[in-house]
Amino acid sequence: MKFKSVQTLQKIANLIDATFVGESDFKISGINEIHVVEAGDIVFVDHPKYYEKALNSEATIILINKEVDCPKGKSLLISDNPFRDFNKITKHFSPFISSKVSIADTAIVGEGTIIQPNVFIGNNVSIGKNCLIHPNVTIYDNAIIGDAVIIHANTVLGADAFYYKNRPEGFDQLLSVGRVVVKASERQHQYGYAIMKASIEAIQHHFKSGIIKISAQTYLKRFYNNLEFFEVGGEYLEDGIPHIGMLKT
């Protein structure tokens, strides 16, 4: 998440009641999880095992629970509870805004895009041209969808990551600060194949079986054929969309 305006180390330290290492006017432009941080971002770490990874990440402000040597060109925010304060910063700069309509007034929908019934589109969502959004899709705040994207029924985009801290009083959820971006330029990387191959390997490992049966959308037969699935039975409708059974042995 990028802040709407650049903050300083002193301002953020005051917000979370933390001490800091670095210049008080050190510029801070955002906050994010470690795998997507950029220069100007805050990242948090609260276990010595991950100190080095956080300190050497692209983030230039490290929210940490111990004062350590600060890398050149970076700053530290020292907190007794970085997880809690990461959430506090997130809530402050990106408070939850409840919705009163199915499609937010701040959402942008491109020309030629078709939105089927019962779709929810959150605040500040941007959807490109000539997309097809099938029924019961939920798109949470700040998501960006490129041109000519098809999103099938019951899909949820932008939900929180499954990340919790186990505390004596119960589980404390880490608030997600990122956003979902679906762009045509990313389709060349074959992420779908990578996800399916990993899923197949996980099924074979955990269930000790090479036989996998799926209910596939008919237009994706060739995709699944390339993963060694073959058709079984005839076509049928599922959520109003043509499907076919496919088997991998």
Stockholm file with secondary structure:
# STOCKHOLM 1.0

chainA/1-249         MKFKSVQTLQKIANLIDATFVGESDFKISGINEIHVVEAGDIVFVDHPKYYEKALNSEATIILINKEVDCPKGKSLLISDNPFRDFNKITKHFSPFISSKVSIADTAIVGEGTIIQPNVFIGNNVSIGKNCLIHPNVTIYDNAIIGDAVIIHANTVLGADAFYYKNRPEGFDQLLSVGRVVVKASERQHQYGYAIMKASIEAIQHHFKSGIIKISAQTYLKRFYNNLEFFEVGGEYLEDGIPHIGMLKT
#=GR chainA/1-249 SS CEEEEEEEHHHHHHHHTCEEESCTTCEEEEECCGGGCCTTEEEEECSGGGHHHHHTSSCSEEEESSCCCCCTTCEEEECSCHHHHHHHHHHHHSCCCCCSSSBCTTCEECTTCEECTTCEECTTCEECTTCEECTTCEECTTCEECTTCEECTTCEESCCCCCEEEETTEEEECCCCCCCEECGGGGGGCHHHHHHHHHHHHHHHHHCCCCEEEEEEGGGHHHHHTTTCEEEEEEEEETTEEEEEEEEC
#=GC SS_cons         CEEEEEEEHHHHHHHHTCEEESCTTCEEEEECCGGGCCTTEEEEECSGGGHHHHHTSSCSEEEESSCCCCCTTCEEEECSCHHHHHHHHHHHHSCCCCCSSSBCTTCEECTTCEECTTCEECTTCEECTTCEECTTCEECTTCEECTTCEECTTCEESCCCCCEEEETTEEEECCCCCCCEECGGGGGGCHHHHHHHHHHHHHHHHHCCCCEEEEEEGGGHHHHHTTTCEEEEEEEEETTEEEEEEEEC
//
